[in-house]
Amino acid sequence: MQYRPFAKLEFKASALGFGAMRLPQKEGKIDMEESTRMLRTAIDRGVNYVDTAWPYHGGQSEVFLGRALKDGYREKVKVATKMPCWEVKSAEDFDKYLDAQLKRLDMPYVDFYLLHSLGEDSWSKMRELGVVRWAEKAMKDGRFRHFGFSSHDNNAGFAKIIDACDWSMCQIQYNYMDLDGSPGLKGFEHAVSRGIPVVIMEPLLGGRLVNPPKAVQDLWDAAPRKRSAAGWALEWLWSQEGVSTVLSGMSAMSQVMENLDLADASMVGSLSASERALVDKARERYRALTVIPCTNCRYCMPCAQHVDIPGNLGAYNDGIVYDKPDSARGQYNWWRHSFEVLHIEKHDIRAAGCIQCGECDGKCPQNIPISSWMPVIHSVLGEGKPFVKSPGGGK
């Protein structure tokens, strides 16, 4: 296993981190036996960073992790979990959730405690409730060692968060397709410039980069040095200085073994200039498959009905570009779930909320007929109808 500096902390993290979000299941629950075998195999091969969170697997991921790290395995890893910021209503909830999580994990402390899925609005709420002062006390009383956050926010929101506190680390979505946001290349570079360790999540874009369309697979097949599609995506990250560890949410032992082998051979600067150019070409080929020419400029925003217009256009595009319709529909349904059940969003941001006012149509520099696309997006992602390549229904 290769190990990488965790920036200013006196700790070297394994190149591969174990994400406990997509564990194998049996009869709708975590397959405890197989998941434990996977985790312990990874640790035996050198993985020393494990990540979980309050909502993963319906609250059972933390319970699993506590059990799987018995028999001396807890001492071999750093454990990270996350506070569900969307559930926090008052300052008293800080202790409520942390103590409940430590009980689930059956641990007296965790190494890293993160504010989960932090955005500009949720950070403002948490800060007003005094989360920084609370975190300092919780670290002093030994319930966690280091304080950080995870984020899918845009570059501007991410920069405000990371500049507002002396964070021990951050966790971001970053891969060779996510350069422009969430928080993308600028966010990654900003964190590195601040000397803050960066943990990478969604390196394979939720599995969408694993089985590419023929136009992209042809590129990988023609490369002088052979790698799997997953290998190209992971090596693109590992080749960059400043990446502390790359989390993978593995759901089968075969994935664990492949990723361990890849991590063993990883190193900064491992991709040649021609190989980096090949990844750039793969990105271009993916983007050429895009149906709706949205550039995420956000000139169409804000929407009076609170619809996340670029987000909906992007989810629809992803379903076609990566040939993952179920994944796109899952994202769409998650937005509904996060609004109605988890209260992460203040409003329902789905295309379902569009009232066809047409206000956005005149603002789009790409001349996208946005108000025509919105009901199509809802019918496809929300109701399961077939994807089409134009709002008029062309396939």
Secondary structure, 3 states (H helix, E strand, C coil): CCEEECCCCCCEEECEEEECCCCCEECCEECHHHHHHHHHHHHHCCCCEEECCCCHHHHCHHHHHHHHCCCCCHHHCEEEEEECHHHCCCCHHHHHHHHHHHHHHCCCCEEEEEECCCCHHHHHHHHHCCHHHHHHHHHHCCCEEEEEEEECCCHHHHHHHHHCCCCCEEEEECCCCCCCCCEHHHHHHHHHHCCCCEEEECCCCCCCCCCCCHHHHHHHHHCCCCCCHHHHHHHHHHCCCCEEEEEECCCCHHHHHHHHHHHHCCCCCCCCHHHHHHHHHHHHHHHHCCCCCCCCCCCCCCCCCCCCHHHHHHHHHHHHHCCCHHHHHHHHHHHHHHHHHHCCCCCCCCHHHCCCCCCCHHHCCCCCCHHHHHHHHHHHHHCCCCCCCCCCCCC
